[in-house]
Amino acid sequence: MAARLGLWAIATILAIRQLTVVLTTPSGERLTALETWVGPNGVLHVKGSLYDSTQFTGTPFAGLVLKPLTRAAEQALGWAWTFGTLLLVVALGLVAARALPKPVGRRTSMLAAPVAISLLMLSLPVRNTLWLGQTSIIPVLLVLLGCFVVRGERAGGLCIGVAAALQPTVLLFAPLLWFTERRRAAASAGVTFAAGTALAWAAMPHDSYTYWVHHMAGAGLGGKADALANQSLHGALLRLGLSGPLEIGLFFGLGAAVAALGLHRAVRYARDGQLLLAVAVTGCAAIAVSPTTWQHQLLWVLLAVVGRVGKRASDRYVWPIAVVLVTTLPAKMMLPNMPVVYPLRDNIVLLAALAAATVVPFLSRTSPYYQNPTPTEYAAPVPTRFRTVPLLPFLHRVLTRPNLLLELLLIRVTYAAYQQVRLAATGGSNSEGRATAEHHGHLILDIERFLHIDFEHAVNHAVAKVDWLRDFFNFYYESFHFVVPLTIMGVLYWRRPVDYRWARSALGFTTLLALVGFWLFPLAPPRLMPTLGMIDTVHGVQDFSKPDYGTLTALTNQYAAMPSLHFGWSLWCGVVIAVIAPKWWMKALGLLHPFFTVSAIVATGNHWVLDAVGGAAVVGAGFGLAYLFQGPRARTVKAVTVAQEAGKVPVGST
């Protein structure tokens, strides 16, 4: 009950936040889509075609419905419209929670509704809908009402038919109803769609011709079809450089294949008793085959989170986490900013929809793994000399290798968040925190002078005079910061999965503590202190008259020097190698990496000596927190457990 109340509180806070964000934005910058429809100068006031300005993207039936509501909608701009949209989101979450495949445990039934509403509030489709003042939630809600709430097949089909009249690709649900023995509902949906479209054609023949024929069911309305916001097969093919008859032929061919395969899978899941998953799969297929699918129309992908994938319990989280990340985070956070991955990054939501519709192996309810996946192997808990350790006993040391896809997703998203927080630590730009960072730089220098460790200038100039030494430290500074930690994590993942989890936890805590340091104490490195005469051996001569100087200032916050993660991550590498490596020379070689790193960061003018001290402090705290929360390393635990079972070590001994 406490968890349920907490989740409802989170859902309420998220709803209030979304409401506040929209309503505190200047009127000219929020609800822009709604303004272009029903505002004083909106297309619904203009005499002539709805589509003359290409601003109105709805169907003629939608225009016919909205036309009488123009005056009421004008009055509702702001509080009423946004609050009404939030109510629709809440209704959608409640219906989706009620529609979960049976059997549903008591805990799941109690927590499903607040979790569903919270995920919807966080999702990009809902946030875009609230920001723009769109109506794209209505078709999704109508489909769910028709499938799960409304009694009677004809009434359910009526809801889906109205949804299709508002968003034509929803008509793809009619075959789903037909092939799942709900033929009256399918016929009712088709008749309702045809009647609504015919009514709009009779009332607005010119607009209907423009929409259905000239713009091919809305293609080209609301923006360029190759815009990143258009997450459909048509938009993806245009972004790949295809055009003309070839692109149209490929679009129709691929669209037909996706629709057929998606419907086949949806029918199978519906007959299996997973109707909500079937609805989500059909909706994902509709996303792909629509000529234009804008970001606010992508809620079907989030509904696919209900599908269960994986035979192992540890794999069961991969699909839902991937879906939540794709639908809640910008694509730039999911994939790195590298040209080679642009085709994936630009179409990441479409790829998720295609995967859900065609290839993701969702488990059948008849599978023995549906309710009882292969359990995760945990290390046996062993008492430590501190009674309160571990503080979080449920975070057991897992003995098996984690899912690789999930690890890559979490590593990428964590690093993207690290970049964003690092940049925001001085207000989002380097110029805003320059004065504070330089003041802190002088403070650090004064402390070092008091301690007689202010040798950055001497080391920097000595190294700059020796070409090969300067080049060595420049290369070491630029190359090994990421290569060595990633290599160690890769080797541990493949050869020592138990130690991988321990080392990864320590690295995560270390980085989190470093972010706190960046936020609380913005610090200019020696190379960006104008009066010290430091030589930037890596980036070249700097122009100190400009607020943003240095080659990398456009990419990241250069005033995040304390603590030094360059040294911190290298020390983490050295500690991990020293603890795990089986031979003394391997341990010694591992400890050389932090030595070379601290030499490089000082010699190149990128860090103060005290930055390295701060880096060592957060590394020590990171390993300490990993021990405090999760207990000792699983390898140690396993060895002690085996010894206890053999009778060599008394039970309860540390």
C-alpha positions as CSV (number, residue, x, y, z in Angstrom):
1,M,0.0,0.0,0.0
2,A,2.9,2.4,0.8
3,A,4.4,1.7,-2.6
4,R,1.0,2.3,-4.3
5,L,0.6,5.6,-2.5
6,G,4.1,6.6,-3.4
7,L,3.6,5.8,-7.1
8,W,0.3,7.7,-7.2
9,A,2.2,10.7,-5.6
10,I,4.9,10.4,-8.3
11,A,2.2,10.3,-11.0
12,T,0.5,13.4,-9.5
13,I,3.8,15.3,-9.3
14,L,4.6,14.5,-12.9
15,A,1.1,15.6,-14.0
16,I,1.4,18.9,-12.1
17,R,4.9,19.4,-13.6
18,Q,3.7,18.9,-17.1
19,L,0.8,21.3,-16.5
20,T,3.1,23.9,-15.0
21,V,5.6,23.7,-17.8
22,V,3.0,24.3,-20.5
23,L,1.1,27.1,-18.7
24,T,4.2,29.0,-17.6
25,T,5.4,29.2,-21.2
26,P,4.6,32.4,-23.0
27,S,1.4,32.1,-25.0
28,G,3.1,32.5,-28.3
29,E,5.4,29.5,-27.7
30,R,2.9,26.9,-26.3
31,L,-0.1,25.1,-27.8
32,T,1.2,26.2,-31.2
33,A,-0.6,23.5,-33.1
34,L,-3.9,24.4,-31.5
35,E,-3.4,28.1,-32.2
36,T,-2.8,27.3,-35.9
37,W,-6.1,25.4,-36.0
38,V,-8.6,27.4,-33.8
39,G,-6.8,30.6,-32.9
40,P,-8.0,34.0,-34.2
41,N,-5.9,33.5,-37.3
42,G,-6.2,29.8,-37.4
43,V,-7.0,27.7,-40.5
44,L,-10.5,26.9,-39.2
45,H,-11.4,30.6,-39.3
46,V,-10.0,31.1,-42.8
47,K,-12.5,30.9,-45.6
48,G,-11.4,28.4,-48.2
49,S,-9.5,25.2,-47.9
50,L,-8.3,23.9,-44.6
51,Y,-5.1,22.8,-46.3
52,D,-4.1,26.0,-48.1
53,S,-1.4,26.7,-45.5
54,T,-0.5,23.0,-44.9
55,Q,-0.7,23.8,-41.1
56,F,-3.8,21.7,-40.5
57,T,-2.7,18.0,-40.6
58,G,-6.0,16.4,-39.5
59,T,-8.5,14.6,-41.7
60,P,-11.4,16.5,-43.3
61,F,-13.6,14.7,-40.7
62,A,-11.4,16.1,-37.9
63,G,-11.9,19.6,-39.5
64,L,-15.6,19.0,-39.7
65,V,-15.7,18.1,-36.0
66,L,-13.5,20.9,-34.9
67,K,-15.2,23.6,-36.9
68,P,-18.3,24.0,-34.6
69,L,-16.0,23.9,-31.6
70,T,-13.8,26.8,-32.7
71,R,-15.2,29.4,-30.3
72,A,-15.2,27.0,-27.4
73,A,-11.7,25.8,-28.2
74,E,-10.5,29.5,-28.3
75,Q,-11.8,30.0,-24.8
76,A,-10.3,26.7,-23.7
77,L,-6.8,27.6,-24.8
78,G,-4.6,27.2,-21.8
79,W,-5.9,25.7,-18.6
80,A,-8.9,23.9,-19.8
81,W,-7.3,22.4,-22.9
82,T,-4.2,21.3,-21.1
83,F,-6.1,20.0,-18.1
84,G,-8.4,18.1,-20.4
85,T,-5.5,16.5,-22.2
86,L,-4.1,15.4,-18.8
87,L,-7.4,13.8,-18.0
88,L,-7.3,11.9,-21.3
89,V,-3.8,10.6,-20.4
90,V,-5.0,9.5,-17.0
91,A,-7.9,7.7,-18.6
92,L,-5.5,6.0,-21.1
93,G,-3.3,4.8,-18.3
94,L,-6.3,3.4,-16.3
95,V,-7.6,1.5,-19.3
96,A,-4.2,0.1,-20.2
97,A,-3.6,-1.0,-16.6
98,R,-7.0,-2.7,-16.7
99,A,-6.3,-4.5,-20.0
100,L,-3.1,-6.3,-18.8
101,P,-3.1,-10.0,-19.8
102,K,-4.4,-12.4,-17.2
103,P,-3.5,-13.7,-14.8
104,V,-2.4,-10.5,-13.0
105,G,-1.0,-10.7,-9.5
106,R,-2.4,-8.6,-6.6
107,R,0.7,-6.5,-6.5
108,T,0.7,-5.9,-10.2
109,S,-3.0,-5.0,-10.2
110,M,-2.4,-2.4,-7.4
111,L,0.6,-0.8,-9.0
112,A,-0.1,-1.0,-12.7
113,A,-2.3,2.1,-13.0
114,P,0.1,4.7,-11.3
115,V,3.1,3.2,-13.2
116,A,1.3,3.4,-16.5
117,I,0.2,7.0,-15.9
118,S,3.7,8.0,-14.8
119,L,5.3,6.4,-17.9
120,L,2.8,8.2,-20.1
121,M,3.5,11.5,-18.4
122,L,7.2,11.0,-19.0
123,S,6.9,9.9,-22.6
124,L,7.8,12.2,-25.5
125,P,4.5,11.7,-27.3
126,V,2.5,12.9,-24.4
127,R,4.9,15.8,-23.6
128,N,4.8,16.9,-27.3
129,T,1.0,16.6,-27.3
130,L,0.7,18.8,-24.3
131,W,3.2,21.3,-25.6
132,L,1.7,21.5,-29.1
133,G,-2.0,21.3,-28.1
134,Q,-2.5,18.2,-30.3
135,T,-5.4,15.7,-30.2
136,S,-3.4,12.6,-31.0
137,I,-4.2,10.9,-27.6
138,I,-7.9,10.7,-28.6
139,P,-7.5,8.0,-31.3
140,V,-5.4,5.8,-29.1
141,L,-7.9,6.1,-26.2
142,L,-10.8,5.4,-28.5
143,V,-9.2,2.2,-29.7
144,L,-8.5,1.0,-26.2
145,L,-12.1,1.9,-25.1
146,G,-13.4,0.0,-28.1
147,C,-11.3,-3.1,-27.3
148,F,-11.5,-3.2,-23.6
149,V,-14.2,-1.0,-22.0
150,V,-17.3,-0.5,-24.3
151,R,-19.8,-3.3,-24.2
152,G,-21.0,-4.8,-27.4
153,E,-19.1,-5.4,-30.6
154,R,-20.9,-2.7,-32.6
155,A,-20.3,0.0,-30.0
156,G,-16.6,-1.1,-29.8
157,G,-16.3,-0.9,-33.6
158,L,-18.0,2.5,-33.5
159,C,-15.2,3.8,-31.3
160,I,-12.5,2.4,-33.5
161,G,-14.2,3.7,-36.6
162,V,-14.3,7.2,-35.2
163,A,-10.6,6.9,-34.3
164,A,-9.9,5.8,-37.9
165,A,-11.8,8.8,-39.3
166,L,-9.6,11.0,-37.2
167,Q,-6.4,9.1,-37.9
168,P,-6.7,6.9,-41.0
169,T,-4.0,4.3,-40.2
170,V,-6.1,3.2,-37.2
171,L,-8.3,1.4,-39.8
172,L,-5.6,-1.3,-39.6
173,F,-7.4,-2.5,-36.4
174,A,-10.4,-3.6,-38.5
175,P,-8.6,-6.6,-39.9
176,L,-7.4,-7.4,-36.4
177,L,-11.0,-7.5,-35.2
178,W,-12.1,-9.5,-38.2
179,F,-9.5,-12.3,-37.8
180,T,-10.0,-12.5,-34.0
181,E,-13.7,-13.4,-34.5
182,R,-15.0,-9.9,-33.7
183,R,-16.5,-9.4,-37.2
184,R,-19.4,-7.3,-36.1
185,A,-16.9,-4.9,-34.5
186,A,-14.8,-4.9,-37.6
187,A,-17.8,-4.2,-39.9
188,S,-19.0,-1.5,-37.5
189,A,-15.5,0.1,-37.6
190,G,-15.4,0.1,-41.3
191,V,-18.9,1.5,-41.7
192,T,-18.2,4.2,-39.2
193,F,-15.0,5.2,-40.9
194,A,-16.7,5.2,-44.3
195,A,-19.7,7.2,-43.0
196,G,-17.5,9.8,-41.3
197,T,-15.3,10.2,-44.4
198,A,-18.3,10.4,-46.7
199,L,-19.9,13.0,-44.5
200,A,-16.8,15.1,-44.6
201,W,-16.5,14.6,-48.4
202,A,-20.1,15.8,-48.8
203,A,-19.7,18.8,-46.6
204,M,-16.2,19.7,-47.8
205,P,-15.5,18.1,-51.2
206,H,-12.6,20.3,-52.1
207,D,-10.8,19.8,-48.8
208,S,-11.5,16.0,-49.0
209,Y,-10.0,15.9,-52.5
210,T,-7.0,17.9,-51.3
211,Y,-6.4,15.6,-48.3
212,W,-7.0,12.2,-49.8
213,V,-5.8,12.7,-53.4
214,H,-3.5,15.7,-53.6
215,H,-1.7,15.0,-50.3
216,M,-2.1,11.2,-50.3
217,A,-3.9,10.8,-47.0
218,G,-2.1,13.7,-45.3
219,A,1.4,13.2,-46.6
220,G,3.2,16.5,-46.9
221,L,1.0,18.3,-44.3
222,G,2.4,19.8,-41.2
223,G,6.0,19.9,-42.2
224,K,8.5,18.3,-44.6
225,A,8.0,14.5,-44.9
226,D,11.8,13.9,-44.5
227,A,11.9,15.8,-41.1
228,L,13.2,13.8,-38.2
229,A,9.9,14.1,-36.4
230,N,8.3,11.9,-39.1
231,Q,9.0,8.5,-37.8
232,S,7.5,6.4,-40.6
233,L,8.9,4.3,-43.4
234,H,8.1,7.1,-45.8
235,G,10.1,9.6,-43.8
236,A,13.0,7.1,-43.3
237,L,13.3,6.4,-47.0
238,L,13.3,10.1,-47.8
239,R,16.1,10.7,-45.2
240,L,18.1,8.0,-46.8
241,G,18.1,10.0,-50.0
242,L,15.5,8.0,-52.0
243,S,12.8,9.9,-53.9
244,G,10.4,9.6,-56.8
245,P,8.8,6.3,-58.0
246,L,11.5,4.2,-56.5
247,E,10.8,5.6,-53.0
248,I,7.1,5.3,-53.4
249,G,7.4,1.7,-54.7
250,L,9.6,0.7,-51.8
251,F,7.3,2.4,-49.3
252,F,4.2,0.6,-50.5
253,G,6.1,-2.7,-50.7
254,L,7.7,-2.5,-47.3
255,G,4.5,-1.0,-45.8
256,A,2.4,-3.9,-47.1
257,A,4.9,-6.5,-45.7
258,V,5.0,-4.8,-42.3
259,A,1.2,-4.5,-42.1
260,A,0.8,-8.2,-43.1
261,L,3.4,-9.5,-40.7
262,G,2.3,-7.2,-37.9
263,L,-1.3,-8.3,-38.2
264,H,-0.4,-11.9,-38.3
265,R,1.6,-11.5,-35.1
266,A,-1.2,-9.4,-33.5
267,V,-3.8,-12.0,-34.3
268,R,-1.7,-14.7,-32.7
269,Y,-1.2,-12.7,-29.5
270,A,-4.9,-11.8,-29.4
271,R,-5.8,-15.5,-29.6
272,D,-3.3,-16.2,-26.9
273,G,-5.1,-13.9,-24.5
274,Q,-2.7,-10.9,-24.8
275,L,-5.1,-8.5,-26.5
276,L,-3.3,-5.4,-25.2
277,L,-0.1,-6.6,-26.8
278,A,-1.9,-7.4,-30.0
279,V,-3.3,-3.8,-30.0
280,A,0.2,-2.4,-29.4
281,V,1.7,-4.5,-32.2
282,T,-1.0,-3.4,-34.6
283,G,-0.4,0.2,-33.6
284,C,3.3,-0.1,-34.2
285,A,2.6,-1.5,-37.6
286,A,0.3,1.5,-38.2
287,I,3.2,3.9,-37.3
288,A,5.4,2.3,-40.0
289,V,2.8,2.3,-42.8
290,S,1.5,5.8,-42.3
291,P,2.8,8.4,-44.8
292,T,3.5,10.7,-41.9
293,T,3.8,9.7,-38.2
294,W,4.8,12.7,-36.1
295,Q,6.3,12.4,-32.6
296,H,3.1,13.1,-30.8
297,Q,1.5,10.0,-32.5
298,L,3.9,7.4,-31.2
299,L,2.1,6.2,-28.1
300,W,1.7,2.7,-29.6
301,V,5.4,2.0,-29.0
302,L,5.0,2.6,-25.3
303,L,2.1,0.2,-25.0
304,A,4.3,-2.5,-26.4
305,V,6.1,-2.5,-23.0
306,V,3.5,-5.1,-21.8
307,G,5.1,-7.9,-23.9
308,R,7.3,-10.4,-22.2
309,V,10.6,-11.3,-23.8
310,G,13.4,-13.6,-22.6
311,K,13.6,-17.0,-20.9
312,R,15.9,-15.8,-18.1
313,A,14.6,-13.5,-15.3
314,S,17.6,-11.3,-15.9
315,D,16.7,-10.8,-19.6
316,R,13.0,-9.9,-18.8
317,Y,13.9,-6.3,-18.2
318,V,15.7,-5.6,-21.5
319,W,12.6,-5.0,-23.7
320,P,10.6,-2.8,-21.2
321,I,13.7,-0.7,-20.4
322,A,14.6,-0.2,-24.1
323,V,11.0,0.8,-24.9
324,V,10.8,3.3,-22.0
325,L,14.2,4.8,-22.9
326,V,13.2,5.1,-26.6
327,T,9.9,6.8,-25.8
328,T,11.1,9.1,-23.0
329,L,14.6,10.3,-24.0
330,P,15.8,12.2,-27.1
331,A,17.5,10.1,-29.7
332,K,20.8,11.9,-29.2
333,M,21.0,10.5,-25.7
334,M,20.4,6.9,-27.0
335,L,23.2,6.9,-29.6
336,P,26.4,8.8,-29.8
337,N,26.8,11.8,-32.1
338,M,28.7,10.0,-34.8
339,P,27.9,10.1,-38.5
340,V,28.1,6.4,-38.9
341,V,25.1,5.9,-36.5
342,Y,23.0,8.8,-37.8
343,P,20.6,6.4,-39.8
344,L,19.9,4.5,-36.6
345,R,19.7,7.6,-34.4
346,D,17.4,9.5,-36.8
347,N,14.9,6.6,-37.0
348,I,15.2,5.0,-33.5
349,V,11.5,5.2,-32.7
350,L,10.6,3.8,-36.1
351,L,13.0,1.0,-35.5
352,A,11.5,0.2,-32.1
353,A,8.0,0.2,-33.7
354,L,9.2,-2.1,-36.6
355,A,10.9,-4.4,-34.1
356,A,7.7,-4.7,-32.0
357,A,5.6,-5.3,-35.1
358,T,7.7,-7.8,-36.8
359,V,10.6,-9.4,-35.0
360,V,10.5,-9.2,-31.2
361,P,9.9,-12.7,-29.9
362,F,7.2,-12.0,-27.3
363,L,6.4,-15.0,-25.2
364,S,3.2,-16.9,-25.4
365,R,1.1,-17.4,-22.3
366,T,1.4,-21.1,-22.9
367,S,5.2,-20.9,-22.7
368,P,6.6,-22.4,-19.4
369,Y,8.8,-19.3,-19.1
370,Y,5.9,-16.8,-19.3
371,Q,5.1,-17.0,-15.6
372,N,8.3,-18.7,-14.4
373,P,11.5,-17.5,-16.1
374,T,14.8,-19.2,-15.3
375,P,15.8,-17.6,-12.0
376,T,18.8,-15.5,-11.5
377,E,21.8,-17.0,-9.6
378,Y,22.8,-15.0,-6.6
379,A,25.8,-15.3,-4.3
380,A,25.0,-16.5,-0.8
381,P,25.0,-13.6,1.7
382,V,27.8,-13.7,4.2
383,P,27.9,-11.6,7.5
384,T,30.4,-8.9,7.6
385,R,32.1,-7.2,10.5
386,F,29.5,-4.4,10.2
387,R,25.9,-5.4,11.0
388,T,24.4,-2.7,8.8
389,V,26.3,-3.9,5.7
390,P,24.9,-4.3,3.1
391,L,22.4,-1.5,3.5
392,L,20.4,-2.7,0.6
393,P,20.2,-6.5,1.0
394,F,17.9,-6.9,-2.0
395,L,20.8,-5.8,-4.3
396,H,22.3,-9.3,-4.2
397,R,25.6,-10.1,-5.9
398,V,24.5,-11.8,-9.2
399,L,26.8,-14.6,-10.4
400,T,25.7,-14.7,-14.0
401,R,26.7,-12.4,-16.9
402,P,24.3,-9.5,-17.4
403,N,22.4,-8.9,-20.6
404,L,24.8,-7.2,-23.1
405,L,22.1,-5.1,-24.8
406,L,20.8,-3.8,-21.5
407,E,24.3,-3.0,-20.4
408,L,25.1,-1.1,-23.6
409,L,21.8,0.9,-23.3
410,L,22.4,1.8,-19.7
411,I,26.1,2.8,-20.3
412,R,25.2,5.0,-23.2
413,V,22.3,6.7,-21.4
414,T,24.3,7.1,-18.2
415,Y,27.2,8.7,-20.2
416,A,24.7,11.0,-22.1
417,A,23.3,12.1,-18.7
418,Y,26.8,12.7,-17.4
419,Q,27.5,14.9,-20.4
420,Q,24.3,16.9,-19.9
421,V,24.8,17.4,-16.1
422,R,28.5,18.3,-16.7
423,L,27.5,20.9,-19.2
424,A,24.7,22.3,-17.0
425,A,26.9,22.6,-14.0
426,T,27.7,26.2,-15.0
427,G,24.3,27.2,-16.3
428,G,24.4,25.4,-19.7
429,S,27.3,27.3,-21.2
430,N,30.9,28.0,-20.4
431,S,30.6,31.8,-20.4
432,E,28.0,31.8,-17.6
433,G,30.3,30.1,-15.2
434,R,33.7,31.6,-16.3
435,A,34.1,34.2,-13.5
436,T,33.2,31.6,-10.8
437,A,35.4,28.9,-12.3
438,E,38.4,31.3,-12.5
439,H,37.9,32.5,-9.0
440,H,37.9,28.9,-7.8
441,G,41.1,28.3,-9.9
442,H,42.9,31.1,-8.0
443,L,41.6,29.6,-4.7
444,I,43.0,26.1,-5.7
445,L,46.3,27.7,-6.7
446,D,46.6,29.5,-3.3
447,I,46.0,26.2,-1.5
448,E,48.6,24.5,-3.6
449,R,51.2,27.2,-2.9
450,F,50.5,26.9,0.8
451,L,51.1,23.2,0.5
452,H,54.1,23.7,-1.8
453,I,52.7,21.5,-4.5
454,D,52.0,24.2,-7.2
455,F,54.4,22.7,-9.8
456,E,51.9,22.7,-12.8
457,H,53.6,25.6,-14.5
458,A,57.1,24.1,-14.2
459,V,56.0,20.7,-15.4
460,N,53.9,22.1,-18.2
461,H,56.8,24.2,-19.6
462,A,59.4,21.5,-19.2
463,V,57.3,19.0,-21.1
464,A,56.4,21.5,-23.8
465,K,60.1,21.9,-24.7
466,V,60.6,18.2,-25.4
467,D,58.8,17.3,-28.6
468,W,58.5,13.5,-28.1
469,L,57.5,13.8,-24.4
470,R,54.9,16.5,-25.3
471,D,53.5,14.3,-28.1
472,F,53.4,11.2,-25.8
473,F,51.5,13.0,-23.0
474,N,49.1,14.6,-25.5
475,F,48.3,11.2,-27.1
476,Y,48.0,9.6,-23.7
477,Y,45.6,12.3,-22.5
478,E,43.4,12.1,-25.6
479,S,43.3,8.4,-26.2
480,F,43.5,6.3,-23.0
481,H,40.8,8.1,-21.0
482,F,38.0,6.0,-22.6
483,V,39.9,3.1,-24.2
484,V,41.3,1.6,-21.0
485,P,38.1,1.7,-18.9
486,L,36.0,0.3,-21.8
487,T,38.6,-2.4,-22.4
488,I,38.6,-3.5,-18.8
489,M,34.8,-3.5,-18.6
490,G,34.7,-5.6,-21.8
491,V,37.2,-8.2,-20.5
492,L,35.5,-8.4,-17.2
493,Y,32.1,-8.8,-18.8
494,W,33.3,-11.7,-21.0
495,R,35.7,-13.4,-18.6
496,R,34.7,-12.3,-15.1
497,P,31.0,-11.3,-15.0
498,V,30.8,-11.4,-11.2
499,D,33.7,-9.0,-10.9
500,Y,32.3,-6.9,-13.7
501,R,29.2,-6.1,-11.7
502,W,31.3,-5.1,-8.7
503,A,33.6,-2.9,-10.7
504,R,30.7,-1.3,-12.6
505,S,28.9,-0.4,-9.4
506,A,32.0,1.3,-8.1
507,L,32.5,3.2,-11.3
508,G,28.9,4.3,-11.3
509,F,29.1,5.7,-7.8
510,T,32.4,7.4,-8.6
511,T,31.0,9.2,-11.6
512,L,27.9,10.2,-9.7
513,L,30.0,11.8,-6.9
514,A,32.1,13.5,-9.5
515,L,29.0,15.1,-11.0
516,V,28.1,16.5,-7.6
517,G,31.6,18.0,-7.5
518,F,31.2,19.5,-11.0
519,W,27.9,21.1,-9.9
520,L,29.0,22.5,-6.6
521,F,32.5,23.6,-7.5
522,P,33.0,24.7,-11.1
523,L,36.7,25.1,-11.6
524,A,38.8,26.4,-14.5
525,P,41.8,24.2,-15.4
526,P,45.3,25.7,-15.5
527,R,45.2,26.0,-19.3
528,L,42.1,28.3,-19.1
529,M,43.5,30.6,-16.5
530,P,44.5,33.8,-18.5
531,T,47.3,35.1,-16.2
532,L,49.2,31.9,-15.5
533,G,51.0,31.6,-18.8
534,M,50.2,27.9,-19.2
535,I,50.8,26.2,-22.6
536,D,47.8,24.2,-23.9
537,T,49.8,21.4,-25.5
538,V,46.7,19.5,-26.6
539,H,44.4,22.3,-28.0
540,G,46.9,24.9,-29.1
541,V,47.0,28.6,-28.5
542,Q,43.8,30.0,-26.9
543,D,42.1,33.4,-27.3
544,F,41.4,34.4,-23.8
545,S,39.5,37.5,-24.9
546,K,36.5,35.4,-25.9
547,P,34.1,33.9,-23.3
548,D,34.3,30.5,-24.9
549,Y,37.8,29.5,-25.8
550,G,39.4,26.2,-26.3
551,T,38.8,23.6,-29.0
552,L,36.3,21.6,-26.9
553,T,34.3,24.4,-25.4
554,A,31.5,23.9,-27.9
555,L,31.2,20.2,-27.0
556,T,31.4,20.1,-23.2
557,N,31.8,22.1,-20.1
558,Q,35.5,22.9,-19.7
559,Y,35.1,24.1,-16.1
560,A,34.3,20.7,-14.7
561,A,37.9,20.0,-13.5
562,M,37.3,19.1,-9.8
563,P,37.4,16.2,-9.3
564,S,39.5,14.9,-12.2
565,L,37.6,12.0,-13.8
566,H,40.6,11.6,-16.1
567,F,42.6,10.5,-13.0
568,G,39.6,9.1,-11.2
569,W,38.7,6.6,-14.0
570,S,42.4,5.7,-14.4
571,L,42.7,5.0,-10.7
572,W,39.6,2.9,-10.9
573,C,41.3,0.9,-13.6
574,G,44.4,0.5,-11.6
575,V,42.5,-0.6,-8.5
576,V,40.4,-3.1,-10.4
577,I,43.5,-4.6,-12.1
578,A,45.4,-4.7,-8.8
579,V,42.6,-6.5,-7.1
580,I,41.7,-9.0,-9.8
581,A,44.8,-9.7,-11.8
582,P,46.4,-13.1,-10.9
583,K,50.1,-12.1,-11.2
584,W,52.2,-9.4,-9.6
585,W,53.5,-7.9,-12.8
586,M,49.9,-7.5,-14.1
587,K,49.0,-5.6,-11.0
588,A,52.1,-3.4,-11.3
589,L,51.3,-2.7,-15.0
590,G,47.8,-1.8,-14.1
591,L,49.0,0.7,-11.5
592,L,51.2,2.4,-14.1
593,H,48.1,3.7,-15.9
594,P,47.0,6.2,-13.1
595,F,50.7,7.2,-12.8
596,F,50.9,8.1,-16.5
597,T,47.5,9.7,-16.4
598,V,48.2,12.1,-13.5
599,S,51.5,13.0,-15.3
600,A,49.6,13.7,-18.5
601,I,46.8,15.8,-17.0
602,V,49.4,18.0,-15.2
603,A,51.9,18.2,-18.0
604,T,49.2,19.2,-20.6
605,G,47.8,21.9,-18.3
606,N,44.3,20.3,-18.1
607,H,44.2,19.7,-14.3
608,W,45.5,20.9,-11.0
609,V,47.3,18.6,-8.7
610,L,44.4,18.9,-6.2
611,D,42.0,17.8,-9.0
612,A,43.8,14.4,-8.9
613,V,43.4,14.3,-5.2
614,G,39.7,14.9,-5.6
615,G,39.6,12.2,-8.3
616,A,41.2,9.7,-5.8
617,A,38.7,10.7,-3.1
618,V,35.6,10.0,-5.3
619,V,37.1,6.7,-6.4
620,G,37.7,5.7,-2.8
621,A,34.1,6.8,-1.9
622,G,32.8,4.9,-5.0
623,F,34.3,1.6,-3.9
624,G,33.2,2.3,-0.3
625,L,29.6,2.9,-1.4
626,A,29.6,-0.3,-3.5
627,Y,30.7,-2.2,-0.4
628,L,28.3,-0.4,1.9
629,F,25.2,-0.9,-0.3
630,Q,25.9,-4.4,-1.8
631,G,28.4,-5.9,0.6
632,P,31.8,-7.5,-0.4
633,R,32.7,-8.7,-3.8
634,A,30.7,-11.8,-5.0
635,R,34.0,-13.7,-5.7
636,T,35.0,-13.3,-2.1
637,V,31.6,-14.2,-0.9
638,K,31.5,-17.3,-3.1
639,A,34.9,-18.4,-1.9
640,V,34.0,-18.1,1.7
641,T,30.7,-19.9,1.1
642,V,32.5,-22.8,-0.6
643,A,34.9,-22.9,2.4
644,Q,32.1,-22.9,4.8
645,E,30.3,-25.8,3.0
646,A,33.6,-27.7,3.1
647,G,33.9,-27.1,6.9
648,K,37.1,-25.2,6.6
649,V,35.7,-21.9,7.8
650,P,33.2,-21.7,10.7
651,V,29.7,-20.5,9.7
652,G,29.1,-16.9,10.5
653,S,32.8,-16.1,10.2
654,T,33.9,-13.0,8.3
